[in-house]
Amino acid sequence: MIADHPVPAERLAEMYRKMVLIRRFEDRLYGLFLQGLVPSTLHQYQGQEAVAAGVCEALRLDDIVFSTHRPVGHAIAKGVSLESIAGELWGKATGCASGKGGQMHLADVSVGFLPSNAIVGANIPIAVGAAMGFSMRGLDRVAVSFFGDGASNIGAFHEGLNLAAVRQAPVIFICENNQYAASTHISLTMKIKNIADRAAAYGMPGRMVDGMDALAVYESAREAVERARAGDGPTLLEYKTYRYMGHSRGDPGNYRSREEVEQWQGRDPIPLFRQRLIDTFGMEEEALIAVEERCQAEVESAIQAAQAAPEPDPEKLYQSVYASRRSES
């Protein structure tokens, strides 16, 4: 523990490492994409790192996460190796989905990262089903669904939350409210101030949290996970955050003012958390610099490995398309 705080020092350090690794990887991808060296599209995560790191740090390895079309941050935070993510972005055989998924369809079941889903809000009822399966089998596991503010306006959101509440499913709904559904500001799509307020309609707790505060994210997620493990059902957590980049790499983001972007960047979650680790928790700046340097080296190594990796074998195109037929004996 540090400074009589209930969060262990190693957990705080790991959250910082994940946040830096996400940012350094996404920034490097951005530069390579502009050079025409990334063969796939990109939906980037810069600015939202505190949400992925804080939520996933509250989970166990056997808990599962369902992500979106913007999955890189979630995948890194849940423990998917950077080399396998890079391999997937370059469509190589070493990719976490064998080069078949690309940037929007990352997966690594071994660390509880289920295939990410590019359809807005589609993972919500899937996560509910997985959580219900845990309950039916008596397993002490939880499922997490990440989605954006835009997804909270589609039918899958409302149906998923209602079913989860009725069945007391051990699922956590994580709404990353980055203010924009593609290019549409949230003020144009709903009249309520907080998406978390919708939880009351389904009989579950709803909480709005500062998504730029990594520690606040972690503590709120930990409480929701503990509640789910205790059999008390789902929670809706809304994290107010911001994506610095456009919706995708083809989006210059001209629907936002420079002043708005700069205002949010002034509360960048990484330097805020870094300074808090130094001022409040007594971590040495030299140790944090070393973390940052290791992350940058890991990014460079992963990208070099992906670029040099072999192309997928065409004969394996139809492997893993269908589940193996079980023996009837």
GIVENVEN-V502185 format. One record per residue. N is the residue number from 0. RES is the residue in one small letter. PHI is phi in radians with two decimals (none if undefined). Layout:
((N;RES;PHI) (N;RES;PHI))
//
This chain:
((0;m;none) (1;i;-2.21) (2;a;0.87) (3;d;1.04) (4;h;-1.63) (5;p;-1.22) (6;v;-1.53) (7;p;-1.07) (8;a;-1.04) (9;e;-1.16) (10;r;-1.26) (11;l;-1.08) (12;a;-1.11) (13;e;-1.20) (14;m;-1.07) (15;y;-1.13) (16;r;-1.03) (17;k;-1.12) (18;m;-1.10) (19;v;-1.15) (20;l;-1.10) (21;i;-1.06) (22;r;-1.10) (23;r;-1.13) (24;f;-1.19) (25;e;-1.13) (26;d;-1.12) (27;r;-1.16) (28;l;-1.09) (29;y;-1.05) (30;g;-1.10) (31;l;-1.18) (32;f;-1.10) (33;l;-1.12) (34;q;-1.53) (35;g;1.34) (36;l;-1.81) (37;v;-1.91) (38;p;-1.28) (39;s;-1.86) (40;t;-1.36) (41;l;-2.39) (42;h;-2.10) (43;q;-1.65) (44;y;-2.06) (45;q;-0.97) (46;g;1.86) (47;q;-1.86) (48;e;-1.03) (49;a;-1.10) (50;v;-1.19) (51;a;-1.04) (52;a;-1.16) (53;g;-1.17) (54;v;-1.18) (55;c;-1.20) (56;e;-1.23) (57;a;-1.50) (58;l;-1.79) (59;r;-1.68) (60;l;-1.05) (61;d;-1.48) (62;d;-1.32) (63;i;-2.10) (64;v;-2.16) (65;f;-2.04) (66;s;-1.92) (67;t;-2.11) (68;h;-1.27) (69;r;-2.07) (70;p;-1.70) (71;v;-1.03) (72;g;-1.08) (73;h;-1.12) (74;a;-1.10) (75;i;-1.09) (76;a;-1.14) (77;k;-1.47) (78;g;1.96) (79;v;-1.16) (80;s;-1.18) (81;l;-1.10) (82;e;-1.11) (83;s;-1.29) (84;i;-1.18) (85;a;-1.07) (86;g;-1.03) (87;e;-1.21) (88;l;-1.10) (89;w;-1.58) (90;g;1.16) (91;k;-1.71) (92;a;-1.12) (93;t;-1.44) (94;g;-1.15) (95;c;-1.14) (96;a;-2.05) (97;s;1.04) (98;g;1.42) (99;k;-1.65) (100;g;-1.76) (101;g;1.30) (102;q;-1.09) (103;m;-1.55) (104;h;-2.31) (105;l;-1.52) (106;a;-2.84) (107;d;-2.78) (108;v;-1.11) (109;s;-1.10) (110;v;-1.96) (111;g;1.40) (112;f;-1.88) (113;l;-1.30) (114;p;-0.91) (115;s;-1.24) (116;n;-2.09) (117;a;-1.44) (118;i;-1.45) (119;v;-1.02) (120;g;1.33) (121;a;-1.18) (122;n;-1.37) (123;i;-1.08) (124;p;-1.18) (125;i;-1.15) (126;a;-1.10) (127;v;-1.09) (128;g;-1.08) (129;a;-1.10) (130;a;-1.13) (131;m;-1.10) (132;g;-1.09) (133;f;-1.04) (134;s;-1.10) (135;m;-1.13) (136;r;-1.66) (137;g;1.22) (138;l;-1.64) (139;d;-1.54) (140;r;-2.37) (141;v;-2.22) (142;a;-2.02) (143;v;-2.21) (144;s;-2.01) (145;f;-1.64) (146;f;-2.78) (147;g;-1.73) (148;d;-1.08) (149;g;-1.10) (150;a;-1.19) (151;s;-1.29) (152;n;-1.87) (153;i;-1.89) (154;g;-1.07) (155;a;-1.06) (156;f;-1.08) (157;h;-1.20) (158;e;-1.14) (159;g;-1.13) (160;l;-1.12) (161;n;-1.10) (162;l;-1.12) (163;a;-1.06) (164;a;-1.18) (165;v;-1.07) (166;r;-1.63) (167;q;0.92) (168;a;-1.23) (169;p;-1.38) (170;v;-2.28) (171;i;-1.99) (172;f;-1.69) (173;i;-1.92) (174;c;-1.65) (175;e;-1.54) (176;n;-1.44) (177;n;-1.65) (178;q;1.43) (179;y;-2.34) (180;a;-1.68) (181;a;1.02) (182;s;-1.88) (183;t;-1.76) (184;h;-1.22) (185;i;-1.05) (186;s;-1.14) (187;l;-1.63) (188;t;-2.10) (189;m;-2.72) (190;k;-1.64) (191;i;-1.38) (192;k;-1.43) (193;n;-2.15) (194;i;-1.12) (195;a;-1.03) (196;d;-1.12) (197;r;-1.20) (198;a;-1.04) (199;a;-1.04) (200;a;-1.17) (201;y;-1.94) (202;g;1.29) (203;m;-2.31) (204;p;-1.17) (205;g;-2.29) (206;r;-2.47) (207;m;-1.73) (208;v;-2.31) (209;d;-1.18) (210;g;-1.35) (211;m;-1.71) (212;d;-1.92) (213;a;-1.04) (214;l;-1.22) (215;a;-1.12) (216;v;-1.09) (217;y;-1.03) (218;e;-1.16) (219;s;-1.21) (220;a;-1.17) (221;r;-1.05) (222;e;-1.09) (223;a;-1.17) (224;v;-1.16) (225;e;-1.07) (226;r;-1.11) (227;a;-1.14) (228;r;-1.13) (229;a;-1.38) (230;g;1.52) (231;d;-1.65) (232;g;1.61) (233;p;-1.44) (234;t;-2.43) (235;l;-1.80) (236;l;-1.98) (237;e;-1.85) (238;y;-1.88) (239;k;-1.36) (240;t;-2.51) (241;y;-2.78) (242;r;-1.67) (243;y;-1.30) (244;m;-1.58) (245;g;-1.19) (246;h;-0.99) (247;s;-2.44) (248;r;-1.20) (249;g;-1.57) (250;d;-1.95) (251;p;-1.33) (252;g;1.29) (253;n;-1.24) (254;y;-1.39) (255;r;-2.02) (256;s;-1.38) (257;r;-1.10) (258;e;-1.11) (259;e;-1.11) (260;v;-1.07) (261;e;-1.13) (262;q;-1.11) (263;w;-1.23) (264;q;-1.13) (265;g;-1.17) (266;r;-2.01) (267;d;-0.93) (268;p;-1.15) (269;i;-1.31) (270;p;-1.12) (271;l;-1.10) (272;f;-1.22) (273;r;-1.03) (274;q;-1.17) (275;r;-1.18) (276;l;-1.09) (277;i;-1.35) (278;d;-1.32) (279;t;-1.66) (280;f;-1.88) (281;g;1.24) (282;m;-1.33) (283;e;-1.41) (284;e;-1.06) (285;e;-1.07) (286;a;-1.17) (287;l;-1.24) (288;i;-1.07) (289;a;-1.10) (290;v;-1.05) (291;e;-1.09) (292;e;-1.18) (293;r;-1.16) (294;c;-1.12) (295;q;-1.10) (296;a;-1.13) (297;e;-1.13) (298;v;-1.09) (299;e;-1.09) (300;s;-1.12) (301;a;-1.13) (302;i;-1.19) (303;q;-1.08) (304;a;-1.15) (305;a;-1.16) (306;q;-1.14) (307;a;-1.59) (308;a;-1.22) (309;p;-1.27) (310;e;-1.26) (311;p;-1.11) (312;d;-1.27) (313;p;-0.95) (314;e;-1.19) (315;k;-1.64) (316;l;-1.00) (317;y;-1.71) (318;q;-1.30) (319;s;1.17) (320;v;-1.44) (321;y;-2.12) (322;a;-1.22) (323;s;-1.17) (324;r;-1.23) (325;r;-1.35) (326;s;-1.18) (327;e;-1.47) (328;s;-1.37))
//
